[in-house]
Amino acid sequence: MNLRLELESRKNEVEEYLKNIFDPIVQANLRSAMEHLPNAGGKRLRPICAMLACELAGGRVEEVMPFGVALELIHNFTLVHDDIMDEDDLRRGTPTVHNEFSIPTAINAGNGLHSHAFDIVTRSNCSDATFRRLVREMAVTVRAIGEGQQDDIDFEIRDDVTVEEYFRMIENKTAKIFEMACRGGALISGASEEAVLALGDFGMNFGISFQLSDDHLDVVSLSHEMGKTSKSDLKKNKKTLIIVTAFEKAGPAERKILDRVLGNQSASEKDLDKAAEVLVKLGSVDRARREAERYAERAKRSLDFFSPSPAKAVLKALADYNITRKY
């Protein structure tokens, strides 16, 4: 099985569904702003996870596609607002929505993507009881993302963030939507409660591993590989696992180097590179990678409930790919 080709094929199915998704939006400027980030590409991993979960639980892709695309719109809505809060200039190698349009229009576009997602999910082919559960769990997921985002913001002005608080934050901000993708795919397929729980566990553990890999990549990758500025987490004083664990070990000299860049949007490349070297030396970068690997293994073990199948093989390969990806 060639994972790259498998993901590309499924991504193309998502792109096809997205083609006319914004036709109901008649206000031209709002529609352009809403389309901007989805049209910039992306891995489409959340709808792909929903597709794979549905297949693994015995359902069909056509049944789950509206739900998967609705989650992709929710994901994009959170990114539009996140970019405003973080004052980011680039996303997926293209100007952020607020840079391309304006901050007020970007806020409006994010709100539009959020509401449009709940319109799209009404196209899901499932029973009324399943649909009510689906919508409720989606709403709870969006609320959890908001809590995680607020923790992320609040942590920027704290130097005492704990490892436990960090994991709570990424569970909400990043992992919950992967959990929802996999649970929703299983629910739409009509799977048993045990299957829904198992796939939800996969999504949660995969999502945690995904965020840990992102934190790792922000320190070690190049900007052109990521499609956004590298080491941006340092300049924003984001309390990633790397920073939290570094603070536990750093001596006065190492703290001085870190303090020069943390929260400093004007930090030089030279100072950022020095800070990255300190983080590597302290073992914090390796710690994040090891944790990403540990959660990837937990995600794969969650699938032991299911018999071998092509969908199971792809999900397990996806968990492994997350550890080796470059962006």
C-alpha positions in Angstrom: 0.0 0.0 0.0 1.4 3.4 -1.1 0.2 5.8 1.6 1.0 8.9 -0.4 -1.1 7.8 -3.3 -3.9 6.6 -1.0 -4.0 10.0 0.8 -3.8 11.8 -2.5 -6.8 9.8 -3.9 -8.9 10.5 -0.9 -7.9 14.2 -0.8 -9.1 14.5 -4.4 -12.5 13.2 -3.4 -12.7 15.9 -0.7 -11.5 18.5 -3.2 -14.3 17.5 -5.6 -16.9 17.8 -3.0 -15.5 21.2 -2.0 -15.8 22.6 -5.5 -19.3 24.0 -5.3 -19.7 24.1 -1.6 -19.8 27.9 -1.4 -22.4 28.4 -4.1 -25.1 29.5 -1.6 -22.9 32.5 -0.5 -24.1 35.4 -2.7 -22.1 38.2 -1.1 -19.1 38.3 -3.4 -16.5 39.6 -1.0 -17.6 37.3 1.9 -17.6 34.3 -0.5 -14.0 35.1 -1.6 -12.8 35.5 1.9 -14.5 32.2 3.0 -13.0 30.4 0.0 -9.5 31.8 0.4 -8.1 29.4 3.0 -9.9 26.2 1.8 -8.7 26.9 -1.7 -5.1 27.3 -0.5 -5.0 23.5 0.0 -4.2 21.5 3.1 -3.8 17.9 3.9 -7.6 17.4 4.4 -6.7 14.9 7.1 -9.9 15.4 9.1 -12.3 14.4 6.4 -9.9 11.7 5.3 -10.0 10.3 8.9 -13.8 10.4 8.8 -13.8 8.5 5.5 -11.5 5.9 6.8 -13.3 5.5 10.1 -16.6 5.1 8.3 -15.1 2.4 5.9 -13.5 0.6 8.8 -16.8 0.4 10.6 -18.6 -0.9 7.6 -20.0 2.3 6.0 -19.6 4.0 2.6 -17.6 7.1 1.8 -20.6 8.8 0.1 -22.5 8.6 3.4 -19.8 10.4 5.4 -18.5 13.0 3.0 -20.8 15.9 4.0 -19.8 15.3 7.6 -16.1 15.2 6.8 -16.2 18.3 4.7 -18.2 20.1 7.5 -15.3 19.3 9.8 -12.9 20.7 7.3 -14.8 23.9 7.2 -14.8 24.1 11.0 -11.0 23.4 11.0 -10.6 26.3 8.5 -12.8 28.6 10.5 -10.6 28.0 13.6 -7.4 28.7 11.5 -8.8 32.0 10.1 -9.5 33.2 13.6 -6.2 31.7 15.0 -4.2 33.6 12.4 -5.8 36.9 13.5 -5.1 36.2 17.1 -1.5 35.2 16.4 -1.0 38.0 13.8 0.4 35.5 11.3 1.1 36.5 7.7 1.2 33.1 6.0 -0.8 30.0 6.1 -0.2 27.1 3.6 2.3 29.3 1.8 -0.3 32.0 1.0 -1.3 35.2 2.7 -3.6 34.7 5.6 -7.3 35.8 5.2 -6.9 38.9 7.3 -3.8 39.9 5.3 -5.5 39.3 2.0 -8.8 41.0 2.9 -9.1 42.7 6.3 -9.4 41.7 10.0 -13.2 42.5 10.1 -13.8 40.5 6.9 -11.7 37.6 8.1 -13.7 37.5 11.4 -16.9 37.5 9.3 -15.4 34.8 7.0 -14.5 32.6 9.9 -18.1 33.0 11.3 -19.4 32.1 7.9 -17.3 29.0 7.6 -18.5 27.9 11.1 -22.2 28.3 10.2 -21.8 26.9 6.8 -20.3 23.7 8.2 -23.5 23.0 10.2 -25.6 23.6 7.0 -23.4 21.1 5.1 -23.6 18.4 7.7 -27.4 18.3 7.3 -26.7 16.4 4.0 -25.4 13.4 6.0 -27.1 10.2 5.3 -28.0 8.8 8.7 -30.9 8.4 11.1 -32.5 11.3 12.9 -31.2 10.1 16.2 -27.7 9.7 14.8 -27.9 13.2 13.3 -28.9 14.8 16.6 -26.0 13.1 18.3 -23.6 14.1 15.5 -24.6 17.8 15.7 -24.4 17.8 19.5 -20.9 16.3 19.5 -19.8 18.7 16.8 -21.0 21.6 18.9 -19.2 20.3 22.0 -16.0 19.8 19.8 -16.1 23.5 18.7 -16.6 24.6 22.3 -13.6 22.5 23.3 -11.5 24.0 20.6 -12.3 27.4 21.9 -11.3 26.3 25.4 -8.0 25.0 24.1 -7.4 28.2 22.1 -8.0 30.3 25.2 -5.6 28.2 27.2 -3.0 28.6 24.4 -3.5 32.4 24.6 -3.4 32.6 28.4 -0.2 30.4 28.6 1.7 33.0 26.5 2.0 35.2 29.6 2.7 32.4 32.1 6.1 30.9 32.9 4.6 28.2 35.2 2.6 26.1 32.7 2.8 22.4 33.6 3.1 19.4 31.3 -0.4 18.4 32.4 -1.8 21.8 31.4 -0.1 21.6 28.0 -1.6 18.2 27.2 -5.1 19.4 28.3 -4.7 22.3 25.9 -3.7 20.3 22.9 -6.4 17.7 23.6 -9.0 20.4 23.2 -7.4 22.6 20.6 -6.1 19.9 18.2 -7.0 16.4 19.1 -10.8 16.8 19.7 -11.6 17.4 16.1 -9.7 14.3 15.0 -11.6 12.4 17.7 -14.8 13.8 16.3 -13.9 12.9 12.7 -13.3 9.3 13.7 -16.3 9.0 16.0 -18.6 10.7 13.5 -17.4 8.4 10.7 -18.3 5.4 12.9 -21.6 6.8 14.0 -22.7 7.4 10.4 -21.8 3.9 9.5 -24.1 2.6 12.1 -21.3 0.9 14.1 -21.5 -0.4 17.6 -20.7 1.8 20.6 -17.5 -0.2 21.1 -16.4 0.6 17.6 -17.3 4.3 18.0 -15.2 4.4 21.2 -12.2 2.6 19.6 -12.2 4.9 16.7 -12.6 7.9 18.9 -9.6 6.8 20.9 -7.6 6.5 17.7 -8.6 10.1 16.7 -7.7 11.5 20.1 -4.3 9.8 20.3 -3.5 10.6 16.7 -4.4 14.2 17.2 -2.1 14.5 20.3 0.7 12.9 18.3 -0.1 15.3 15.4 0.3 18.4 17.6 3.4 17.2 19.2 4.9 16.6 15.7 3.9 20.2 14.8 5.6 21.5 17.9 8.7 19.6 16.9 8.6 20.7 13.3 8.3 24.4 14.3 11.8 24.2 15.9 13.6 21.9 13.4 12.0 22.6 10.0 12.6 25.3 7.4 9.9 27.9 6.5 9.6 26.8 2.9 8.9 23.2 4.0 6.1 24.3 6.4 4.4 26.9 4.3 4.7 29.3 7.3 7.4 30.9 9.3 9.5 28.4 11.2 10.2 29.0 14.9 7.1 31.1 15.1 6.1 29.4 18.4 9.3 30.8 20.0 8.5 34.3 18.9 5.0 34.0 20.2 6.1 32.5 23.5 3.8 29.5 22.9 4.0 27.0 25.7 4.7 23.9 23.8 5.9 20.7 25.5 9.4 21.7 24.2 9.3 25.0 26.0 7.6 23.7 29.2 10.1 20.9 29.7 13.1 23.2 28.8 12.1 25.6 31.6 12.3 22.6 34.0 15.9 22.0 33.1 17.4 25.3 31.9 20.2 27.0 33.9 20.7 30.8 34.1 22.8 31.0 30.9 20.3 28.9 28.9 17.3 30.8 30.2 19.0 34.0 29.1 19.3 32.7 25.5 15.7 31.6 25.5 14.4 34.8 27.1 16.0 36.7 24.2 13.6 35.2 21.7 10.5 34.1 23.6 7.7 36.5 22.9 10.0 38.7 20.8 8.5 39.1 17.3 11.6 40.9 16.2 14.0 38.1 17.3 16.9 37.6 14.8 17.4 34.4 12.9 20.8 34.1 14.7 19.1 34.3 18.2 16.3 31.9 17.1 18.9 29.4 15.9 20.8 29.7 19.3 17.6 29.1 21.2 16.8 26.1 19.0 20.3 24.7 19.8 19.5 25.2 23.5 16.2 23.3 23.2 18.0 20.4 21.4 20.8 20.4 24.0 18.3 20.2 26.9 16.6 17.2 25.3 13.2 19.0 25.0 13.1 18.5 21.2 13.7 14.8 21.5 11.2 14.6 24.3 8.5 16.0 22.0 9.4 13.5 19.3 9.3 10.6 21.7 5.9 11.6 23.0 4.6 11.9 19.5 5.8 8.4 18.8 4.2 7.1 22.0 0.8 8.6 21.2 1.1 7.3 17.6 1.6 3.8 19.0 -1.4 4.3 21.3 -3.5 5.3 18.3 -2.5 2.2 16.4 -3.3 0.0 19.4 -6.8 1.5 19.5 -7.5 -0.2 16.2 -6.9 -3.7 17.6 -10.7 -3.9 18.1 -11.1 -4.2 14.3 -10.2 -7.1 11.9 -7.6 -6.4 9.2 -8.8 -4.3 6.3 -7.5 -1.7 3.8 -9.0 1.2 5.9 -7.3 -0.1 9.0 -4.0 -0.4 7.2 -4.2 3.2 6.0 -5.0 4.5 9.5 -2.1 2.7 11.0 0.2 4.0 8.2 -1.1 7.5 8.8 -0.1 7.3 12.4 3.4 6.3 11.4 3.6 8.9 8.7 2.8 11.6 11.2 6.1 10.9 12.9 8.2 11.3 9.7 6.4 14.2 8.0 8.2 17.4 7.1 5.3 19.8 7.3 
